[in-house]
Amino acid sequence: MNRNSGPGCGTLRIQSDHDEARRARAWVRERLAATGFAHDDSVECLLAFGEALSNVIRHAYHGRPGQPIDIEVEAHVDLVHIVIRDRAPAGFVPPPPAPPEPEALAEGGHGLFLIRSLVDEVLYTRTAAGINEIHLMKHRGIDRRMAS
């Protein structure tokens, strides 16, 4: 991230807890609103962010409360870039999920598909320092998923 400052940019540290996740979603919502990012695009960003954050709490930390999660947002009128960082042990980088079959739909298990459907770019990385990163990027007015 470029570490730009402004009303749509900032960092937040939370703990792996569902109340903290609600606080983080509200904080991200405020960053998006401060930039005038389009409502529909904001809703999609918030849904993808909420699902990715929930996955970190549920899967990376196996539901253990009190584990650190850092969130960084750089939101501008034409682009949102959200990074979620955790310190859980290395896991696998999920492959791009296939769309679920309608007759096989059940609750749960479609989060990765949902995330990739709602934002334009998703990147999973692990730093040399052992920090997992999920990058979510949404471009306003350009559906890059359809551009290729």
C-alpha positions in Angstrom: 0.0 0.0 0.0 1.1 3.5 -0.6 0.5 4.6 3.0 -1.4 7.6 1.8 -3.2 9.7 4.4 -6.7 11.0 4.3 -10.1 10.3 5.7 -10.4 7.0 3.9 -7.0 5.7 5.0 -5.9 4.2 8.3 -5.0 1.2 10.4 -6.8 -0.7 13.1 -5.7 -3.5 15.4 -8.4 -5.9 16.8 -8.4 -9.2 18.5 -9.9 -12.4 17.1 -13.3 -12.0 18.5 -16.7 -11.5 16.8 -17.5 -8.3 18.8 -14.2 -6.9 17.6 -15.0 -8.0 14.0 -18.3 -5.9 14.2 -16.2 -3.0 15.4 -13.8 -3.5 12.4 -16.6 -3.6 9.9 -18.0 -0.3 11.3 -14.5 1.2 11.1 -14.1 0.1 7.4 -17.6 1.4 6.6 -16.6 4.8 8.0 -13.4 4.9 5.8 -15.5 4.1 2.7 -18.1 6.7 3.5 -15.4 9.3 4.1 -14.3 9.0 0.5 -17.7 9.0 -1.2 -17.1 5.5 -2.6 -20.2 4.4 -4.4 -22.8 2.7 -2.1 -23.1 -0.5 -4.1 -19.3 -0.9 -4.3 -19.1 -0.1 -0.6 -21.6 -2.8 0.3 -19.6 -5.4 -1.8 -16.3 -4.3 -0.2 -17.9 -4.7 3.3 -19.3 -8.1 2.5 -16.0 -9.4 1.2 -14.1 -7.8 4.1 -16.5 -9.3 6.7 -16.2 -12.8 5.1 -12.4 -12.6 4.9 -12.1 -11.4 8.5 -14.5 -14.1 9.7 -12.3 -16.7 7.9 -9.2 -15.5 9.7 -11.0 -15.8 13.1 -12.6 -19.1 12.3 -9.9 -20.9 10.2 -6.5 -19.2 10.7 -7.0 -18.8 14.5 -9.3 -21.8 14.9 -11.8 -19.6 16.9 -9.2 -18.8 19.6 -10.1 -15.3 21.0 -7.5 -12.7 21.8 -5.2 -13.2 18.7 -4.0 -10.1 16.9 -5.4 -9.0 13.6 -4.3 -5.8 11.8 -6.4 -4.1 9.3 -5.2 -1.4 6.9 -7.5 0.5 4.5 -6.6 2.9 1.7 -9.9 4.1 0.3 -10.2 6.7 -2.4 -13.1 7.7 -4.6 -12.0 5.3 -7.3 -10.2 2.5 -5.4 -10.4 0.6 -2.2 -7.5 -1.6 -1.0 -8.0 -3.4 2.3 -5.3 -5.6 3.9 -6.0 -8.1 6.7 -2.9 -9.3 8.6 -2.8 -12.2 11.0 0.0 -14.1 12.8 -1.5 -17.6 12.6 0.8 -20.5 11.5 1.3 -20.9 7.8 -1.6 -22.4 6.0 -2.3 -23.1 2.4 -3.1 -20.4 -0.2 -6.6 -21.3 -1.4 -7.0 -21.8 -5.1 -9.7 -19.8 -6.9 -12.9 -21.5 -6.0 -15.4 -22.8 -8.5 -19.0 -21.5 -8.3 -21.2 -23.7 -6.2 -23.7 -25.9 -7.9 -27.2 -24.5 -7.0 -28.5 -27.9 -5.9 -25.5 -28.3 -3.6 -25.9 -25.0 -1.8 -25.8 -25.3 2.0 -24.9 -22.8 4.7 -21.2 -22.2 4.8 -18.3 -23.3 2.6 -18.8 -20.6 -0.1 -16.8 -17.8 1.5 -13.9 -17.8 -0.9 -16.2 -17.8 -3.9 -18.2 -15.0 -2.3 -15.1 -12.9 -1.6 -13.7 -13.3 -5.1 -17.1 -12.5 -6.6 -17.5 -9.2 -4.7 -14.1 -7.6 -5.2 -11.9 -7.2 -8.3 -8.7 -8.6 -6.9 -7.8 -10.9 -4.0 -4.2 -11.7 -3.1 -3.0 -14.0 -0.3 0.6 -13.7 0.8 2.8 -14.6 3.7 5.7 -12.3 4.5 9.2 -13.3 5.5 8.3 -12.3 9.0 5.6 -14.9 9.1 2.6 -12.6 8.7 -0.3 -13.7 6.6 -1.9 -11.0 4.4 -5.2 -10.9 2.5 -5.4 -8.1 0.0 -8.9 -7.1 -1.2 -9.1 -4.5 -4.0 -12.2 -2.9 -5.5 -12.1 -0.4 -8.4 -15.0 1.9 -8.6 -17.0 1.7 -11.8 -14.7 -0.9 -13.4 -15.7 -4.5 -13.1 -12.2 -6.0 -13.7 -13.6 -9.5 -13.2 -15.3 -9.1 -16.5 -12.5 -7.2 -18.3 -10.4 -10.2 -19.2 
